[in-house]
Amino acid sequence: MKRHLLSFALATLSIAAWAGSNYTIVSEHATPSGNRFSIARDDAGRIIKLHTDPRQAARDEAPAPAVKAPQSPRDTTFYEGFEDYEEYLGLNWIPPMWTEINTEANAPTPTQLMHNINNSWYCYYSSNMYQDYTTDGDKEAFIHYAYDGDYGTTDAAQDEWLVTPEIQLARQETLHFLLQYDCSEIYNFDYFDYGTYEYSKRELFCNFYVMITTDGGENWDTIFDLEHEYVSPLSDYAIMKGTGIYLHEFEASLRDYDGKNVKLAFRYTRNEGWGGNSMILDGVVIDHPHSAGIEDITPDGDNGNAVYYNLQGMRVEQPAPGAVYIRRDATGSHKVFVK
């Protein structure tokens, strides 16, 4: 059975999209340029950010980015769908061996967690209310945009990282993931003019990155930038047609890191203030082309330069006959069957 988001779930809709719904306006706000939005609470207690579009224009989803479907067959190196979450685990659970890097202002306090408030990454059930239902199981990783509210919450800037365990990559790996985001909240809404349906300037306000490290987190490279790669090419009109949180499939090449031990970080950033919107991550997969065949090798013939790992990524000093291992040597990493 589908489960709804937490009672404090935040999303962005147009006022027209809530026609016929029962809700109470908690507060109203205006940006310096005159654009207005309201903070509303519905019958279920959810807090929603509503844009006030003076033209009451209908909203359609912005064009989904074209993503090349994975070639088949492929072998999976890593998968996380956050399906181990259960409600009794509370509102600050992430998978074992995963970690977070949080800004001090947004790390949840015990009091906030007691009142269902968490502005860092956490896992929960998916929903089809004010977002798309995930296509990968029924649970997902969620992050709120920070806002002024009860129990010490503020609209402080966010830079919140959700970090994977260390992963042993094979060759020609590709990262795939599902991301739900609001296209219209990437840039500073204050610079949007409903009269012309254009931004006077595009000031980045909220974004999502995928980072990678090969040294345990001392140094990070960016391998995915949502705004740069997928939002900036859109017209202003297409961006604002994307009002609402919608699901998209993305991928990023990991070929520059063949055979390395890496960690990935899913990084959500947002400037201080009322802008930005929540994002949702799911279906994290790393895979590579299926081997044409498993190589048969005899360890004694490897001249001592090969290093072996079991399929769990642990180094093996003496591979046992009759088993499959990952062999790393001067030519790269290979899946082998030891005779």
C-alpha positions in Angstrom: 0.0 0.0 0.0 1.3 3.4 -0.9 2.4 5.6 2.0 2.2 9.3 2.1 5.1 11.7 2.9 5.6 13.1 6.4 3.1 15.6 7.6 5.6 18.4 7.2 6.4 17.6 3.6 7.3 20.6 1.5 6.6 20.9 -2.2 5.9 23.7 -4.7 2.7 24.0 -6.6 0.7 26.7 -8.3 -2.4 28.0 -6.5 -4.5 26.7 -9.4 -3.2 23.2 -8.8 -4.9 23.2 -5.3 -8.3 24.2 -6.5 -10.9 22.3 -4.6 -8.5 21.3 -1.8 -9.0 22.2 1.8 -6.1 24.2 3.1 -5.3 27.0 5.4 -2.9 29.9 4.5 -0.4 30.1 7.3 1.5 33.1 6.0 1.9 35.1 2.8 5.1 36.6 1.4 6.3 38.9 -1.4 9.7 39.1 -3.0 11.2 42.5 -3.7 10.2 42.2 -7.4 6.6 41.6 -6.4 6.3 37.9 -7.0 4.1 36.3 -4.3 3.9 32.9 -2.6 2.0 31.5 0.3 2.8 28.9 3.0 -0.2 26.7 3.4 -1.2 23.7 5.5 -3.6 21.1 4.2 -6.0 18.8 6.1 -3.3 16.2 6.6 -1.0 18.8 8.2 1.5 19.0 5.2 3.2 22.4 4.8 3.2 23.4 1.1 4.8 26.4 -0.7 2.4 27.8 -3.3 3.4 30.1 -6.1 0.8 32.8 -7.0 0.8 33.0 -10.7 -1.2 36.1 -11.8 -2.0 34.5 -15.1 -3.1 31.2 -13.4 -1.3 29.4 -16.2 -1.6 25.7 -16.5 1.6 23.9 -15.6 3.1 21.0 -17.4 6.3 19.1 -16.7 9.4 20.5 -18.2 10.8 18.3 -21.0 12.5 15.3 -19.4 16.2 15.2 -20.2 17.1 12.6 -22.8 18.9 9.7 -21.1 20.3 6.9 -23.1 18.9 3.6 -21.8 21.5 1.2 -20.3 22.7 -1.3 -22.9 21.8 -4.9 -22.1 23.0 -7.2 -20.7 24.9 -5.4 -17.9 26.4 -6.5 -14.6 25.5 -4.6 -11.4 28.4 -3.5 -9.2 26.4 -1.6 -6.7 22.7 -1.0 -5.9 20.8 1.0 -3.3 17.1 1.5 -3.4 16.6 2.4 0.4 14.2 -0.5 0.7 15.5 -1.5 4.1 13.8 1.5 5.8 11.0 0.7 8.2 8.9 3.2 10.0 10.1 2.2 13.5 13.6 3.4 12.5 12.5 7.0 12.7 13.1 10.0 10.6 16.9 10.1 10.6 17.7 6.7 9.1 20.1 6.2 6.1 21.4 2.8 5.0 24.2 1.1 7.0 27.7 2.1 5.9 26.3 5.3 4.3 27.2 8.6 6.0 26.2 12.3 5.9 28.0 15.6 5.8 25.7 18.3 7.1 25.9 21.9 7.8 25.6 22.8 11.5 22.4 24.8 11.0 20.6 21.9 9.3 21.7 18.9 11.4 18.4 17.8 13.1 18.2 18.2 16.9 16.5 15.6 19.1 13.6 18.0 19.6 13.1 18.5 15.9 13.1 14.8 15.2 10.5 14.3 17.9 8.3 16.7 15.9 9.0 15.1 12.5 11.4 17.8 11.3 14.6 16.9 9.5 16.3 19.2 7.0 19.1 16.8 6.2 19.0 13.5 4.1 16.8 10.7 5.5 14.8 7.8 4.1 11.0 7.4 4.0 8.1 5.9 2.1 7.4 7.3 -1.4 4.2 9.1 -2.2 2.2 10.3 -5.2 1.1 13.5 -3.4 2.8 16.6 -4.7 5.5 14.4 -6.2 5.9 11.3 -8.5 5.7 7.9 -6.9 9.1 6.3 -7.3 9.6 3.7 -10.0 12.1 1.7 -7.8 10.3 0.0 -4.9 8.4 2.1 -2.5 11.0 3.9 -0.4 13.4 6.7 -1.2 15.9 9.2 0.2 14.4 12.7 0.8 15.7 16.1 1.7 13.6 19.2 2.6 14.5 22.7 1.6 15.1 24.6 4.9 12.5 27.1 6.0 11.6 29.3 9.0 9.4 27.4 11.3 8.9 25.9 14.7 11.4 24.2 17.1 14.4 26.2 15.8 14.2 25.6 12.1 15.5 28.4 9.9 15.9 29.1 6.2 19.7 28.8 6.6 21.8 27.9 3.5 22.1 24.1 2.9 25.0 22.0 1.7 24.0 18.5 2.7 25.8 15.4 1.4 24.6 11.8 1.4 27.7 9.6 1.0 27.9 5.9 -0.2 30.2 3.3 1.3 33.4 2.6 -0.5 32.8 0.8 -3.8 35.3 -1.2 -5.8 34.6 -0.3 -9.5 35.1 -2.6 -12.4 35.7 -1.3 -15.9 33.4 0.9 -18.0 31.1 1.6 -15.1 28.1 3.9 -15.4 26.1 5.5 -12.5 22.3 5.5 -12.8 19.9 7.2 -10.4 16.4 8.6 -10.1 16.1 12.2 -9.0 12.9 14.2 -8.3 13.3 18.0 -8.4 11.5 21.2 -9.1 12.9 22.8 -12.3 11.3 26.2 -11.4 13.2 26.4 -8.1 16.8 26.0 -9.4 17.2 29.8 -10.0 16.3 32.7 -7.8 12.5 33.1 -8.2 12.8 36.8 -7.4 14.2 37.5 -10.8 11.3 35.9 -12.7 8.7 38.1 -14.3 5.3 36.6 -14.9 4.4 39.4 -17.3 7.1 38.4 -19.8 7.7 34.8 -18.5 11.4 35.5 -18.4 14.1 35.8 -15.8 15.9 39.2 -15.7 18.9 37.1 -14.7 19.5 33.5 -13.8 21.0 33.4 -10.3 21.6 29.8 -9.1 19.8 29.2 -5.9 19.3 25.5 -5.5 21.2 22.6 -7.1 22.2 18.9 -7.0 25.6 17.4 -7.7 27.1 14.0 -7.7 30.7 14.0 -6.2 33.3 11.3 -6.2 36.4 10.6 -4.2 39.3 8.1 -4.5 41.1 9.0 -1.3 38.4 8.5 1.3 37.0 12.0 1.2 40.1 14.2 1.2 39.4 15.4 -2.3 36.2 15.3 -4.4 35.5 15.7 -8.1 32.1 16.7 -9.6 30.8 14.2 -12.1 27.2 15.5 -12.3 25.8 19.0 -12.1 22.0 19.3 -12.5 21.8 23.0 -13.3 24.7 23.1 -15.7 23.9 19.9 -17.6 20.1 19.8 -17.7 18.5 23.0 -16.5 20.6 25.8 -18.1 19.9 24.7 -21.7 16.2 25.1 -21.2 14.3 28.3 -22.0 12.9 30.4 -19.2 9.4 29.4 -20.3 10.3 25.7 -20.1 11.9 26.1 -16.7 8.7 27.6 -15.2 6.5 25.0 -16.9 8.4 22.6 -14.7 6.8 23.9 -11.4 6.4 20.9 -9.2 8.5 17.9 -8.1 8.9 15.4 -11.0 10.9 12.2 -11.4 13.8 12.0 -13.9 16.3 9.3 -14.8 20.0 10.4 -14.9 23.3 8.8 -15.6 27.0 9.7 -15.3 30.1 7.9 -16.6 32.6 6.5 -14.2 35.1 5.3 -16.8 37.7 7.7 -15.5 37.8 5.7 -12.3 38.1 2.2 -13.7 39.3 -0.3 -11.1 39.4 2.3 -8.3 37.9 2.2 -4.8 35.6 5.2 -4.7 32.9 6.9 -2.6 30.0 8.8 -4.2 28.2 11.8 -2.6 24.8 13.1 -3.5 25.0 16.7 -2.7 22.1 19.1 -2.2 22.8 22.9 -2.1 20.5 25.9 -1.5 21.1 29.5 -0.7 19.8 31.1 2.4 16.2 32.4 2.0 12.8 31.2 0.9 13.9 29.8 -2.5 14.6 26.3 -3.6 12.6 23.1 -3.1 12.9 19.6 -1.8 14.6 16.8 -3.8 14.2 13.0 -3.7 16.8 10.4 -4.6 16.3 6.7 -5.4 17.4 3.7 -7.5 21.2 4.2 -7.3 22.8 1.7 -9.6 26.4 1.3 -10.8 26.8 -1.2 -13.7 29.0 -2.1 -16.6 28.8 -4.1 -19.8 28.4 -7.8 -19.3 31.7 -9.7 -19.9 31.7 -11.6 -23.2 33.0 -14.5 -21.1 34.7 -15.2 -17.8 38.5 -15.7 -18.2 40.0 -19.0 -17.0 43.3 -18.4 -15.3 45.8 -20.2 -13.1 47.2 -18.0 -10.3 50.7 -19.5 -10.5 51.0 -18.1 -14.0 50.4 -14.5 -13.0 54.1 -13.6 -12.4 53.1 -12.1 -8.9 51.8 -8.8 -10.2 48.0 -9.5 -10.1 45.9 -8.7 -7.0 42.6 -10.5 -6.4 39.4 -9.4 -4.7 36.3 -11.5 -4.0 32.9 -10.3 -5.3 32.3 -8.4 -2.1 35.3 -6.2 -2.8 37.6 -7.8 -0.2 41.3 -8.5 -1.1 42.2 -12.2 -1.2 45.9 -13.2 -0.8 45.5 -16.7 -2.2 42.5 -17.2 -4.6 40.9 -20.7 -4.2 40.4 -22.9 -7.2 36.8 -23.2 -8.5 35.7 -19.6 -7.5 35.2 -16.3 -9.3 37.3 -13.3 -8.4 38.1 -9.8 -9.6 41.7 -9.7 -10.8 43.5 -6.3 -11.0 46.8 -6.2 -13.0 48.6 -3.9 -15.3 45.9 -4.3 -18.0 43.0 -3.3 -15.7 40.3 -5.2 -13.7 38.8 -8.5 -14.9 36.3 -11.0 -13.6 38.1 -14.4 -13.7 37.4 -18.0 -12.8 40.3 -19.6 -11.0 41.0 -23.2 -12.1 
